[in-house]
Amino acid sequence: MSLMTTQLKYQDPMNPMENGDFLGQIASFAQVTGLSDLQDSFSTFANSMQSNQALQGSSLVGRTVLIPSSIGNLTATDGLSGRINVADPVTDLKVKIYDEAGVVVRTIDMGSASGYTDFTWDGFDDNGEAMPEGVYQFKASGTVDGSNTAFATGVLAQVSSVSISSTDGLIVNLAGIGSASFSEVVEIL
């Protein structure tokens, strides 16, 4: 604005500024002010949304969620539970559980399956011995059209806390497993 008043002050009296030019400059200043106000309003809105997201995320603490994963946390009370996405029907679905060293400790014969199939491992190995609590990997496979096929898996995990990331949004921290973006959560139980 001071630039415009200085320009008016030193303009050539023999060639004064056209009314249209003057109004164009005023409109430009109004546009810049409007954009600045819009930017401030949007920033306030974004902060409000982030606070709202954190508040809603806090209701997940203690709840169980399903996320795509092939690792899970074995507990003495709940075992280890997951879900297999069996895209094509199979008659010999198997879930293999691996320890930290990558050794198969348990093979669960699921039999015939199609669609989403839930499983729970009680924590005992193939010899009937109790395995220690902790993180285990699992893989599911079966025969489809004569060939061994691996299937996508998900794990049921308890949310121990939530946090907000400026780049990833809401983050759910899963007991014993680690963190995952809320966008990865398939189901809240």
GUKOL-298257 format. One record per residue: residue number from 0; x, y, z of N, C-alpha, C, O, CB in turn. Coordinates in steps of 0.2 Angstrom, whole numbers, plus 5000, padded with zeros to 4 digits. Glycine has a CB too. Example, Ala and Ser with C-alpha at 12.3 -4.5 7.8 and 13.67 -1.06 7.14 Angstrom:
{0; {5066; 4972; 5039}; {5062; 4978; 5039}; {5066; 4984; 5039}; {5071; 4983; 5042}; {5057; 4978; 5045}}
{1; {5064; 4989; 5035}; {5068; 4995; 5036}; {5064; 5000; 5039}; {5067; 5006; 5040}; {5070; 4997; 5029}}
This chain:
{0; {5004; 4994; 5000}; {5000; 5000; 5000}; {5004; 5006; 5000}; {5003; 5011; 4997}; {4995; 5000; 5006}}
{1; {5010; 5006; 5004}; {5014; 5012; 5004}; {5018; 5013; 4997}; {5019; 5019; 4995}; {5020; 5011; 5009}}
{2; {5019; 5007; 4993}; {5022; 5008; 4987}; {5017; 5012; 4982}; {5019; 5016; 4978}; {5023; 5001; 4984}}
{3; {5010; 5010; 4983}; {5005; 5013; 4979}; {5005; 5021; 4980}; {5004; 5025; 4976}; {4999; 5010; 4979}}
{4; {5005; 5023; 4987}; {5004; 5030; 4989}; {5010; 5034; 4987}; {5010; 5039; 4985}; {5003; 5030; 4996}}
{5; {5016; 5030; 4987}; {5022; 5034; 4985}; {5022; 5035; 4977}; {5024; 5040; 4975}; {5028; 5030; 4987}}
{6; {5019; 5030; 4974}; {5019; 5030; 4966}; {5014; 5036; 4965}; {5015; 5040; 4960}; {5016; 5024; 4963}}
{7; {5008; 5037; 4968}; {5004; 5042; 4967}; {5007; 5049; 4969}; {5006; 5054; 4965}; {4997; 5041; 4972}}
{8; {5011; 5049; 4974}; {5014; 5055; 4976}; {5019; 5058; 4971}; {5019; 5064; 4970}; {5018; 5054; 4983}}
{9; {5022; 5054; 4967}; {5028; 5056; 4963}; {5025; 5055; 4955}; {5030; 5055; 4951}; {5034; 5052; 4964}}
{10; {5019; 5054; 4954}; {5017; 5053; 4947}; {5018; 5060; 4943}; {5017; 5065; 4946}; {5010; 5050; 4947}}
{11; {5018; 5059; 4937}; {5019; 5065; 4932}; {5012; 5068; 4932}; {5007; 5065; 4929}; {5022; 5063; 4925}}
{12; {5012; 5074; 4934}; {5005; 5078; 4933}; {5003; 5079; 4926}; {4997; 5079; 4925}; {5006; 5085; 4937}}
{13; {5007; 5079; 4921}; {5005; 5079; 4914}; {5003; 5073; 4912}; {4999; 5072; 4906}; {5011; 5082; 4910}}
{14; {5005; 5067; 4915}; {5003; 5060; 4913}; {5000; 5057; 4919}; {5004; 5052; 4921}; {5008; 5057; 4909}}
{15; {4995; 5058; 4922}; {4992; 5055; 4928}; {4990; 5048; 4927}; {4989; 5046; 4921}; {4986; 5059; 4931}}
{16; {4991; 5044; 4932}; {4989; 5037; 4932}; {4981; 5036; 4930}; {4977; 5040; 4932}; {4990; 5033; 4939}}
{17; {4980; 5031; 4925}; {4974; 5030; 4923}; {4970; 5027; 4929}; {4972; 5023; 4933}; {4974; 5025; 4917}}
{18; {4963; 5028; 4929}; {4959; 5026; 4934}; {4959; 5018; 4934}; {4959; 5015; 4939}; {4952; 5028; 4933}}
{19; {4959; 5015; 4928}; {4959; 5008; 4927}; {4965; 5005; 4931}; {4965; 5000; 4934}; {4958; 5006; 4920}}
{20; {4971; 5008; 4929}; {4977; 5006; 4932}; {4977; 5006; 4940}; {4979; 5001; 4943}; {4983; 5010; 4930}}
{21; {4974; 5011; 4942}; {4974; 5012; 4950}; {4969; 5007; 4953}; {4971; 5004; 4958}; {4971; 5019; 4951}}
{22; {4964; 5006; 4950}; {4959; 5001; 4952}; {4962; 4994; 4952}; {4961; 4990; 4956}; {4952; 5001; 4948}}
{23; {4966; 4992; 4946}; {4969; 4986; 4946}; {4974; 4985; 4951}; {4975; 4979; 4954}; {4973; 4986; 4939}}
{24; {4978; 4990; 4953}; {4983; 4989; 4959}; {4979; 4988; 4965}; {4981; 4984; 4969}; {4987; 4995; 4959}}
{25; {4973; 4991; 4966}; {4969; 4990; 4972}; {4967; 4983; 4973}; {4967; 4980; 4978}; {4963; 4995; 4973}}
{26; {4964; 4981; 4967}; {4962; 4974; 4966}; {4967; 4969; 4968}; {4966; 4964; 4971}; {4959; 4973; 4960}}
{27; {4973; 4970; 4965}; {4979; 4966; 4967}; {4981; 4965; 4974}; {4982; 4960; 4977}; {4985; 4968; 4963}}
{28; {4980; 4971; 4977}; {4982; 4971; 4985}; {4976; 4967; 4989}; {4978; 4964; 4993}; {4982; 4979; 4987}}
{29; {4970; 4968; 4986}; {4965; 4965; 4990}; {4965; 4957; 4989}; {4964; 4953; 4993}; {4958; 4967; 4987}}
{30; {4968; 4955; 4983}; {4969; 4948; 4981}; {4974; 4945; 4986}; {4974; 4940; 4988}; {4970; 4947; 4974}}
{31; {4980; 4949; 4987}; {4985; 4946; 4991}; {4983; 4946; 4998}; {4985; 4941; 5001}; {4991; 4951; 4990}}
{32; {4979; 4951; 5000}; {4977; 4950; 5007}; {4972; 4944; 5008}; {4972; 4941; 5013}; {4973; 4957; 5009}}
{33; {4967; 4943; 5003}; {4963; 4938; 5003}; {4966; 4931; 5004}; {4964; 4927; 5007}; {4958; 4938; 4997}}
{34; {4972; 4930; 5000}; {4975; 4924; 5000}; {4979; 4923; 5006}; {4979; 4917; 5009}; {4981; 4924; 4994}}
{35; {4981; 4928; 5009}; {4985; 4928; 5016}; {4980; 4925; 5021}; {4981; 4921; 5025}; {4988; 4934; 5018}}
{36; {4974; 4928; 5021}; {4969; 4927; 5026}; {4966; 4919; 5025}; {4965; 4916; 5029}; {4962; 4931; 5025}}
{37; {4966; 4917; 5018}; {4964; 4910; 5017}; {4969; 4905; 5019}; {4968; 4900; 5022}; {4963; 4909; 5009}}
{38; {4976; 4907; 5018}; {4981; 4903; 5021}; {4981; 4902; 5028}; {4982; 4897; 5031}; {4988; 4906; 5018}}
{39; {4979; 4908; 5032}; {4979; 4907; 5039}; {4973; 4903; 5041}; {4974; 4899; 5046}; {4978; 4915; 5042}}
{40; {4967; 4904; 5038}; {4961; 4900; 5039}; {4963; 4893; 5038}; {4961; 4888; 5042}; {4955; 4902; 5035}}
{41; {4966; 4891; 5033}; {4967; 4884; 5031}; {4972; 4881; 5036}; {4971; 4875; 5038}; {4970; 4883; 5024}}
{42; {4977; 4885; 5038}; {4982; 4882; 5043}; {4978; 4881; 5050}; {4980; 4876; 5053}; {4987; 4888; 5045}}
{43; {4974; 4885; 5052}; {4970; 4884; 5058}; {4965; 4878; 5057}; {4965; 4874; 5062}; {4965; 4890; 5060}}
{44; {4962; 4877; 5051}; {4958; 4871; 5050}; {4962; 4865; 5050}; {4960; 4860; 5053}; {4955; 4872; 5043}}
{45; {4968; 4865; 5047}; {4973; 4859; 5047}; {4975; 4857; 5055}; {4975; 4851; 5056}; {4979; 4860; 5043}}
{46; {4976; 4862; 5059}; {4978; 4861; 5066}; {4972; 4858; 5069}; {4973; 4853; 5073}; {4980; 4867; 5069}}
{47; {4966; 4860; 5068}; {4960; 4858; 5071}; {4959; 4850; 5069}; {4957; 4846; 5073}; {4954; 4862; 5069}}
{48; {4960; 4849; 5063}; {4959; 4842; 5060}; {4964; 4837; 5063}; {4962; 4832; 5065}; {4959; 4842; 5053}}
{49; {4970; 4840; 5064}; {4975; 4835; 5067}; {4973; 4834; 5074}; {4974; 4828; 5077}; {4982; 4839; 5067}}
{50; {4971; 4839; 5078}; {4969; 4838; 5085}; {4963; 4833; 5085}; {4963; 4829; 5090}; {4967; 4844; 5088}}
{51; {4958; 4834; 5081}; {4952; 4829; 5081}; {4955; 4822; 5079}; {4952; 4817; 5082}; {4947; 4832; 5075}}
{52; {4959; 4821; 5074}; {4962; 4815; 5073}; {4965; 4811; 5079}; {4964; 4805; 5080}; {4967; 4815; 5067}}
{53; {4969; 4815; 5082}; {4972; 4813; 5088}; {4967; 4810; 5093}; {4968; 4805; 5097}; {4977; 4818; 5091}}
{54; {4962; 4814; 5094}; {4957; 4813; 5099}; {4953; 4806; 5097}; {4952; 4802; 5101}; {4952; 4818; 5100}}
{55; {4951; 4806; 5091}; {4948; 4800; 5088}; {4953; 4794; 5089}; {4951; 4788; 5090}; {4946; 4801; 5081}}
{56; {4959; 4795; 5087}; {4964; 4789; 5087}; {4965; 4787; 5094}; {4966; 4781; 5095}; {4971; 4792; 5085}}
{57; {4964; 4791; 5099}; {4965; 4789; 5106}; {4960; 4783; 5108}; {4961; 4780; 5113}; {4965; 4795; 5111}}
{58; {4954; 4783; 5105}; {4949; 4778; 5106}; {4951; 4771; 5104}; {4948; 4766; 5106}; {4942; 4780; 5103}}
{59; {4956; 4771; 5100}; {4959; 4764; 5098}; {4963; 4761; 5103}; {4964; 4755; 5103}; {4963; 4765; 5091}}
{60; {4966; 4765; 5108}; {4970; 4762; 5113}; {4967; 4756; 5116}; {4961; 4757; 5119}; {4973; 4767; 5117}}
{61; {4970; 4750; 5116}; {4967; 4744; 5120}; {4963; 4740; 5115}; {4961; 4735; 5117}; {4963; 4747; 5126}}
{62; {4961; 4743; 5109}; {4957; 4739; 5104}; {4961; 4735; 5100}; {4967; 4736; 5100}; {4953; 4744; 5100}}
{63; {4958; 4730; 5097}; {4962; 4725; 5092}; {4960; 4727; 5085}; {4955; 4729; 5084}; {4960; 4718; 5094}}
{64; {4966; 4728; 5081}; {4965; 4729; 5074}; {4968; 4724; 5070}; {4972; 4720; 5072}; {4968; 4736; 5073}}
{65; {4966; 4724; 5064}; {4968; 4719; 5059}; {4972; 4723; 5054}; {4970; 4728; 5051}; {4963; 4715; 5055}}
{66; {4979; 4721; 5053}; {4983; 4725; 5048}; {4986; 4719; 5044}; {4988; 4714; 5046}; {4988; 4729; 5051}}
{67; {4988; 4721; 5037}; {4991; 4716; 5033}; {4998; 4715; 5036}; {5002; 4720; 5037}; {4992; 4719; 5026}}
{68; {5000; 4709; 5038}; {5007; 4708; 5040}; {5008; 4700; 5041}; {5003; 4696; 5040}; {5007; 4711; 5048}}
{69; {5014; 4698; 5041}; {5016; 4691; 5042}; {5019; 4690; 5048}; {5022; 4685; 5049}; {5020; 4689; 5036}}
{70; {5019; 4695; 5053}; {5022; 4694; 5059}; {5017; 4696; 5065}; {5012; 4700; 5063}; {5028; 4699; 5060}}
{71; {5017; 4692; 5070}; {5012; 4694; 5076}; {5016; 4692; 5082}; {5021; 4690; 5083}; {5006; 4689; 5075}}
{72; {5012; 4695; 5087}; {5015; 4694; 5094}; {5011; 4689; 5098}; {5005; 4689; 5099}; {5014; 4701; 5098}}
{73; {5014; 4683; 5100}; {5012; 4678; 5104}; {5011; 4680; 5111}; {5016; 4682; 5114}; {5016; 4671; 5103}}
{74; {5005; 4679; 5114}; {5004; 4681; 5121}; {5001; 4674; 5124}; {4998; 4670; 5121}; {5000; 4687; 5123}}
{75; {5003; 4673; 5131}; {5000; 4667; 5134}; {4993; 4667; 5135}; {4990; 4662; 5134}; {5003; 4667; 5141}}
{76; {4989; 4673; 5135}; {4982; 4673; 5136}; {4978; 4673; 5129}; {4973; 4669; 5129}; {4980; 4679; 5139}}
{77; {4981; 4676; 5124}; {4977; 4676; 5118}; {4980; 4672; 5112}; {4977; 4671; 5107}; {4977; 4683; 5115}}
{78; {4986; 4670; 5113}; {4990; 4666; 5107}; {4992; 4671; 5102}; {4993; 4677; 5103}; {4985; 4661; 5104}}
{79; {4991; 4669; 5096}; {4993; 4673; 5090}; {4987; 4672; 5085}; {4986; 4666; 5083}; {5000; 4672; 5087}}
{80; {4984; 4677; 5083}; {4978; 4677; 5078}; {4979; 4681; 5072}; {4983; 4686; 5072}; {4972; 4679; 5082}}
{81; {4977; 4678; 5067}; {4978; 4682; 5060}; {4972; 4680; 5055}; {4967; 4676; 5057}; {4984; 4680; 5057}}
{82; {4973; 4682; 5049}; {4968; 4681; 5044}; {4972; 4680; 5038}; {4977; 4683; 5036}; {4963; 4687; 5044}}
{83; {4969; 4675; 5034}; {4972; 4673; 5027}; {4967; 4675; 5022}; {4961; 4674; 5022}; {4974; 4666; 5027}}
{84; {4970; 4678; 5017}; {4965; 4680; 5011}; {4966; 4675; 5006}; {4971; 4675; 5002}; {4967; 4687; 5008}}
{85; {4962; 4670; 5006}; {4962; 4664; 5001}; {4958; 4666; 4995}; {4952; 4665; 4994}; {4959; 4658; 5004}}
{86; {4962; 4669; 4990}; {4959; 4671; 4984}; {4955; 4666; 4980}; {4950; 4667; 4977}; {4964; 4675; 4979}}
{87; {4958; 4660; 4979}; {4956; 4654; 4976}; {4954; 4649; 4980}; {4959; 4648; 4985}; {4960; 4652; 4970}}
{88; {4949; 4645; 4980}; {4948; 4640; 4985}; {4953; 4634; 4985}; {4956; 4632; 4979}; {4941; 4636; 4983}}
{89; {4955; 4632; 4991}; {4960; 4627; 4991}; {4957; 4622; 4996}; {4953; 4623; 5000}; {4967; 4630; 4994}}
{90; {4960; 4616; 4996}; {4958; 4610; 5000}; {4964; 4608; 5005}; {4963; 4604; 5010}; {4957; 4604; 4996}}
{91; {4970; 4612; 5004}; {4975; 4610; 5009}; {4979; 4616; 5012}; {4985; 4616; 5011}; {4980; 4606; 5005}}
{92; {4975; 4621; 5014}; {4978; 4627; 5017}; {4982; 4625; 5023}; {4980; 4622; 5028}; {4972; 4632; 5018}}
{93; {4988; 4628; 5023}; {4992; 4627; 5029}; {4995; 4634; 5031}; {4997; 4638; 5027}; {4998; 4622; 5027}}
{94; {4996; 4635; 5038}; {4999; 4640; 5041}; {5005; 4638; 5044}; {5005; 4634; 5049}; {4994; 4645; 5046}}
{95; {5011; 4641; 5042}; {5017; 4639; 5046}; {5020; 4645; 5050}; {5020; 4650; 5048}; {5023; 4637; 5040}}
{96; {5022; 4643; 5056}; {5024; 4648; 5061}; {5031; 4647; 5062}; {5034; 4642; 5062}; {5020; 4647; 5068}}
{97; {5035; 4653; 5061}; {5042; 4653; 5062}; {5045; 4657; 5068}; {5042; 4662; 5070}; {5045; 4656; 5055}}
{98; {5050; 4654; 5071}; {5053; 4658; 5076}; {5058; 4663; 5074}; {5058; 4664; 5068}; {5057; 4653; 5081}}
{99; {5061; 4667; 5078}; {5066; 4672; 5076}; {5071; 4670; 5072}; {5074; 4674; 5068}; {5069; 4676; 5082}}
{100; {5073; 4663; 5073}; {5079; 4661; 5069}; {5076; 4658; 5062}; {5081; 4656; 5058}; {5082; 4655; 5072}}
{101; {5070; 4659; 5060}; {5067; 4657; 5054}; {5066; 4649; 5054}; {5065; 4646; 5048}; {5072; 4658; 5049}}
{102; {5065; 4646; 5059}; {5064; 4639; 5060}; {5057; 4638; 5061}; {5053; 4641; 5065}; {5068; 4635; 5065}}
{103; {5054; 4633; 5057}; {5047; 4632; 5057}; {5045; 4628; 5064}; {5048; 4623; 5065}; {5044; 4627; 5051}}
{104; {5041; 4631; 5068}; {5040; 4628; 5075}; {5033; 4625; 5075}; {5032; 4620; 5079}; {5040; 4633; 5080}}
{105; {5029; 4627; 5070}; {5022; 4624; 5070}; {5019; 4625; 5063}; {5019; 4630; 5060}; {5017; 4627; 5076}}
{106; {5016; 4619; 5061}; {5012; 4619; 5055}; {5005; 4618; 5057}; {5003; 4613; 5060}; {5015; 4614; 5050}}
{107; {5000; 4622; 5055}; {4993; 4622; 5056}; {4990; 4620; 5050}; {4990; 4624; 5045}; {4990; 4628; 5060}}
{108; {4987; 4614; 5050}; {4983; 4612; 5044}; {4976; 4615; 5045}; {4972; 4613; 5049}; {4982; 4604; 5043}}
{109; {4974; 4619; 5040}; {4968; 4623; 5040}; {4962; 4619; 5036}; {4956; 4620; 5036}; {4968; 4630; 5037}}
{110; {4965; 4614; 5031}; {4960; 4611; 5027}; {4957; 4615; 5021}; {4961; 4619; 5018}; {4954; 4608; 5031}}
{111; {4951; 4614; 5020}; {4948; 4618; 5014}; {4946; 4625; 5016}; {4944; 4626; 5022}; {4941; 4614; 5012}}
{112; {4948; 4630; 5012}; {4946; 4637; 5013}; {4945; 4640; 5007}; {4947; 4639; 5002}; {4952; 4640; 5017}}
{113; {4941; 4646; 5008}; {4940; 4651; 5002}; {4938; 4657; 5005}; {4935; 4658; 5010}; {4934; 4648; 4998}}
{114; {4941; 4663; 5003}; {4939; 4669; 5005}; {4944; 4671; 5011}; {4949; 4668; 5012}; {4932; 4670; 5007}}
{115; {4941; 4675; 5016}; {4945; 4677; 5022}; {4944; 4671; 5027}; {4938; 4669; 5029}; {4942; 4684; 5025}}
{116; {4950; 4669; 5029}; {4950; 4663; 5034}; {4954; 4665; 5040}; {4960; 4667; 5039}; {4953; 4657; 5030}}
{117; {4951; 4665; 5046}; {4954; 4666; 5052}; {4958; 4660; 5055}; {4955; 4655; 5054}; {4949; 4669; 5057}}
{118; {4963; 4662; 5058}; {4967; 4656; 5062}; {4969; 4659; 5069}; {4970; 4665; 5069}; {4973; 4654; 5058}}
{119; {4970; 4655; 5073}; {4973; 4656; 5080}; {4978; 4651; 5082}; {4977; 4645; 5081}; {4968; 4657; 5085}}
{120; {4984; 4653; 5083}; {4989; 4648; 5086}; {4990; 4649; 5093}; {4990; 4654; 5096}; {4996; 4650; 5082}}
{121; {4989; 4643; 5097}; {4989; 4643; 5104}; {4996; 4644; 5107}; {4996; 4644; 5113}; {4986; 4636; 5106}}
{122; {5001; 4644; 5103}; {5008; 4645; 5106}; {5012; 4638; 5107}; {5017; 4638; 5110}; {5007; 4648; 5113}}
{123; {5009; 4633; 5105}; {5012; 4626; 5106}; {5016; 4624; 5099}; {5013; 4625; 5094}; {5008; 4621; 5109}}
{124; {5022; 4621; 5100}; {5025; 4619; 5094}; {5022; 4612; 5091}; {5018; 4610; 5094}; {5033; 4619; 5095}}
{125; {5025; 4610; 5086}; {5023; 4603; 5083}; {5024; 4597; 5088}; {5021; 4592; 5087}; {5026; 4602; 5077}}
{126; {5028; 4598; 5093}; {5029; 4593; 5098}; {5025; 4594; 5104}; {5026; 4590; 5109}; {5037; 4593; 5100}}
{127; {5021; 4599; 5105}; {5017; 4600; 5110}; {5020; 4604; 5116}; {5017; 4605; 5121}; {5014; 4594; 5113}}
{128; {5026; 4607; 5115}; {5029; 4611; 5120}; {5027; 4619; 5119}; {5026; 4621; 5113}; {5037; 4610; 5119}}
{129; {5026; 4622; 5124}; {5024; 4629; 5124}; {5030; 4633; 5122}; {5036; 4632; 5124}; {5022; 4631; 5131}}
{130; {5029; 4638; 5117}; {5034; 4642; 5115}; {5034; 4649; 5119}; {5029; 4650; 5122}; {5033; 4644; 5107}}
{131; {5040; 4652; 5120}; {5040; 4658; 5124}; {5036; 4664; 5120}; {5035; 4664; 5114}; {5047; 4661; 5125}}
{132; {5033; 4668; 5124}; {5029; 4674; 5121}; {5034; 4678; 5117}; {5040; 4678; 5118}; {5026; 4678; 5127}}
{133; {5032; 4682; 5112}; {5036; 4686; 5108}; {5033; 4686; 5101}; {5028; 4684; 5099}; {5043; 4683; 5108}}
{134; {5038; 4689; 5097}; {5036; 4690; 5090}; {5038; 4684; 5085}; {5043; 4681; 5086}; {5040; 4696; 5087}}
{135; {5033; 4681; 5081}; {5034; 4676; 5077}; {5031; 4678; 5070}; {5027; 4682; 5069}; {5030; 4670; 5079}}
{136; {5034; 4675; 5065}; {5032; 4676; 5058}; {5028; 4670; 5056}; {5029; 4664; 5058}; {5038; 4676; 5053}}
{137; {5023; 4671; 5052}; {5019; 4666; 5049}; {5018; 4667; 5042}; {5017; 4672; 5039}; {5012; 4665; 5053}}
{138; {5017; 4661; 5038}; {5015; 4661; 5031}; {5010; 4656; 5029}; {5010; 4651; 5033}; {5022; 4660; 5027}}
{139; {5006; 4658; 5025}; {5000; 4653; 5023}; {5001; 4651; 5015}; {5003; 4655; 5011}; {4993; 4657; 5024}}
{140; {5000; 4645; 5014}; {5000; 4642; 5007}; {4995; 4637; 5006}; {4993; 4633; 5011}; {5008; 4640; 5006}}
{141; {4994; 4635; 5000}; {4990; 4630; 4998}; {4991; 4628; 4991}; {4994; 4632; 4987}; {4982; 4631; 5000}}
{142; {4988; 4623; 4988}; {4988; 4621; 4981}; {4982; 4624; 4977}; {4977; 4623; 4979}; {4989; 4613; 4980}}
{143; {4984; 4628; 4972}; {4979; 4631; 4967}; {4981; 4628; 4960}; {4987; 4630; 4958}; {4979; 4639; 4968}}
{144; {4977; 4625; 4957}; {4978; 4623; 4950}; {4985; 4619; 4950}; {4988; 4620; 4945}; {4978; 4628; 4945}}
{145; {4986; 4615; 4955}; {4992; 4610; 4954}; {4998; 4614; 4957}; {5003; 4610; 4957}; {4993; 4608; 4948}}
{146; {4998; 4620; 4958}; {5004; 4623; 4961}; {5004; 4626; 4968}; {4998; 4629; 4969}; {5007; 4629; 4956}}
{147; {5009; 4626; 4971}; {5009; 4629; 4978}; {5009; 4636; 4978}; {5013; 4639; 4974}; {5015; 4626; 4982}}
{148; {5004; 4639; 4981}; {5003; 4646; 4981}; {5003; 4649; 4988}; {5000; 4647; 4993}; {4996; 4648; 4978}}
{149; {5006; 4655; 4988}; {5006; 4659; 4995}; {5001; 4664; 4995}; {4999; 4666; 4990}; {5013; 4663; 4996}}
{150; {4998; 4665; 5001}; {4992; 4669; 5001}; {4994; 4675; 5006}; {4998; 4675; 5010}; {4986; 4665; 5004}}
{151; {4991; 4681; 5005}; {4991; 4687; 5009}; {4989; 4685; 5016}; {4984; 4682; 5017}; {4988; 4693; 5006}}
{152; {4992; 4688; 5021}; {4990; 4687; 5028}; {4990; 4694; 5031}; {4992; 4699; 5029}; {4995; 4683; 5031}}
{153; {4986; 4693; 5037}; {4985; 4699; 5041}; {4985; 4697; 5048}; {4984; 4691; 5050}; {4978; 4703; 5040}}
{154; {4987; 4701; 5053}; {4988; 4699; 5060}; {4983; 4704; 5064}; {4982; 4709; 5063}; {4995; 4700; 5062}}
{155; {4980; 4701; 5069}; {4976; 4704; 5074}; {4981; 4706; 5080}; {4984; 4702; 5083}; {4970; 4700; 5077}}
{156; {4981; 4713; 5081}; {4986; 4716; 5086}; {4982; 4721; 5090}; {4978; 4724; 5088}; {4992; 4719; 5082}}
{157; {4985; 4721; 5096}; {4982; 4726; 5101}; {4985; 4733; 5100}; {4991; 4733; 5100}; {4982; 4724; 5108}}
{158; {4981; 4738; 5100}; {4984; 4745; 5099}; {4986; 4747; 5106}; {4982; 4748; 5111}; {4979; 4750; 5096}}
{159; {4993; 4748; 5107}; {4995; 4751; 5114}; {4996; 4758; 5114}; {4995; 4761; 5120}; {5002; 4748; 5115}}
{160; {4996; 4762; 5109}; {4996; 4769; 5109}; {4995; 4772; 5102}; {4996; 4768; 5097}; {5002; 4772; 5112}}
{161; {4994; 4778; 5101}; {4993; 4781; 5095}; {4998; 4788; 5095}; {4999; 4790; 5100}; {4986; 4783; 5093}}
{162; {5000; 4790; 5089}; {5004; 4796; 5088}; {5002; 4799; 5082}; {4999; 4796; 5077}; {5012; 4794; 5089}}
{163; {5004; 4805; 5081}; {5003; 4809; 5075}; {5009; 4811; 5072}; {5014; 4813; 5075}; {4999; 4816; 5077}}
{164; {5010; 4810; 5066}; {5016; 4811; 5062}; {5014; 4817; 5057}; {5008; 4816; 5054}; {5019; 4805; 5058}}
{165; {5018; 4822; 5056}; {5016; 4827; 5051}; {5016; 4824; 5044}; {5013; 4827; 5039}; {5021; 4833; 5052}}
{166; {5020; 4819; 5042}; {5020; 4816; 5036}; {5015; 4810; 5035}; {5013; 4810; 5029}; {5027; 4814; 5034}}
{167; {5015; 4806; 5040}; {5011; 4800; 5039}; {5004; 4800; 5042}; {5000; 4795; 5042}; {5014; 4794; 5042}}
{168; {5002; 4806; 5046}; {4996; 4806; 5049}; {4996; 4802; 5055}; {5000; 4802; 5059}; {4990; 4804; 5045}}
{169; {4990; 4799; 5057}; {4989; 4795; 5063}; {4993; 4788; 5062}; {4993; 4784; 5057}; {4982; 4793; 5064}}
{170; {4997; 4787; 5067}; {5001; 4781; 5068}; {4998; 4777; 5074}; {4998; 4779; 5079}; {5009; 4782; 5069}}
{171; {4997; 4770; 5073}; {4995; 4766; 5078}; {5001; 4762; 5080}; {5004; 4759; 5076}; {4989; 4761; 5076}}
{172; {5003; 4761; 5087}; {5008; 4757; 5089}; {5005; 4751; 5092}; {5001; 4751; 5097}; {5012; 4761; 5095}}
{173; {5007; 4745; 5089}; {5005; 4739; 5090}; {5009; 4735; 5095}; {5015; 4735; 5094}; {5004; 4735; 5084}}
{174; {5006; 4732; 5100}; {5009; 4729; 5106}; {5014; 4723; 5103}; {5011; 4719; 5099}; {5005; 4726; 5111}}
{175; {5020; 4724; 5104}; {5025; 4719; 5102}; {5027; 4719; 5095}; {5032; 4715; 5093}; {5022; 4712; 5104}}
{176; {5024; 4722; 5091}; {5025; 4722; 5083}; {5028; 4728; 5081}; {5033; 4728; 5077}; {5018; 4721; 5079}}
{177; {5026; 4734; 5083}; {5029; 4740; 5081}; {5023; 4745; 5078}; {5018; 4744; 5081}; {5034; 4739; 5075}}
{178; {5025; 4749; 5074}; {5020; 4754; 5072}; {5018; 4753; 5065}; {5021; 4750; 5061}; {5024; 4761; 5072}}
{179; {5012; 4756; 5063}; {5009; 4755; 5057}; {5005; 4762; 5056}; {5002; 4764; 5061}; {5005; 4749; 5056}}
{180; {5004; 4764; 5050}; {5000; 4770; 5048}; {4993; 4767; 5049}; {4991; 4762; 5047}; {5001; 4772; 5041}}
{181; {4988; 4772; 5051}; {4981; 4770; 5052}; {4978; 4768; 5045}; {4973; 4765; 5045}; {4978; 4776; 5055}}
{182; {4981; 4771; 5040}; {4978; 4769; 5033}; {4979; 4762; 5032}; {4975; 4759; 5027}; {4981; 4773; 5028}}
{183; {4984; 4758; 5035}; {4985; 4751; 5034}; {4979; 4747; 5038}; {4979; 4741; 5037}; {4992; 4749; 5036}}
{184; {4976; 4750; 5043}; {4971; 4746; 5047}; {4965; 4744; 5042}; {4962; 4748; 5039}; {4969; 4750; 5053}}
{185; {4964; 4737; 5042}; {4959; 4734; 5038}; {4952; 4734; 5042}; {4947; 4735; 5039}; {4961; 4727; 5035}}
{186; {4953; 4732; 5048}; {4947; 4731; 5052}; {4949; 4733; 5060}; {4954; 4732; 5062}; {4944; 4724; 5052}}
{187; {4944; 4736; 5063}; {4944; 4737; 5070}; {4939; 4733; 5074}; {4933; 4733; 5072}; {4943; 4745; 5072}}
{188; {4942; 4729; 5078}; {4937; 4724; 5082}; {4936; 4726; 5089}; {4932; 4723; 5092}; {4941; 4717; 5082}}
